Amino acid sequence: MDLAAERASPTPLANSPLLPLLLISLATQRNAPKEATSIRDEYDYIVVGAGSAGSVVASRLSEKPCVRVLLLEAGGKKAPLLNDVPALGRFFWNTDIDWQFKTVPQKHAAFFHKNRQVVWPSGKGLGGSSLLNAMLYVRGNPKDYDDWEAQGAKGWSYKDVFPYFLKLEDNKDPDYLINGFHASGGPITAEKPRYEGELKNPIREAAQQLGYKVLDSNAKRQTGFNDYQGSLRNGQRCSTAKGYLVPAENRTNLDIVGGAYARKV
């Protein structure tokens, strides 16, 4: 598949008279923080990479006013406004907010890919891959975390990491807040997508007839079917930049610099 050719082809959205209204709506939402106009000579912490993890680390460290934090990101400071539209994330692969990685040529896979290489999107910019991902709000399986601890990663069992799942979450669907596995008030918003396909209910009903359960995929059991949530805020993408860095942008002890490619520490 020629991704460049596919991106260049016109889309219904691009030709829609509603596009100006969409852009105005997106412009009222902040998807990236202000960038530092100057940097200091010394910092207590330098965080390299403002991706899905680095954005969180820098924000949390800078909660202490006495700690000076510098956050460096190789990508540009702001993602395009249209990147906030969930259905358009796919169109930003292989652009300047993507590292444009490809796998090595495959011997036993990727038969229909050019040079037998698979495109491997990875976000480049404030928010990292949360700029490009599918926004499915699904945690890892509890057994994975317990296995990590069993192999020596103390403090990484499911019971250890579960409080942090709750701390980051701002769940907007009341049905999810009653089972003890979700929370509200955190920096990352979770909600159901505004659009649901016509096949959703028939597929779920067929699964129930076969004995599968309808469950919460973020609870302890994940084998079944569910109404998934996304990392969405008011129907728009909720990246870690939007969730963690925008609220912290006015902290005088946090400097954020885009276009800074770190080669050596």
Secondary structure, 3 states (H helix, E strand, C coil): CCHHHHHHCCCCCCCCCCHHHHHHHHHCCCCCCCCCCCCCCCCCEEEECCCCCHHHHHHHHCCCCCCCEEEEECCCCCCCHHHHCHHHHHHHCCCCCECCEECCCCCCCCCCCHHHCCEECCECCCCHHHHCCCCECCCCCHHHHHHHHHCCCCCCCHHHHHHHHHHHEEECCHHHCCCCCCCCCCCEEEECCCCCCCCHHHHHHHHHHCCCCECCCCCCCCCCECCCCECEECCEECCHHHHHHHHHCCCCCEEEEECCCCCCC
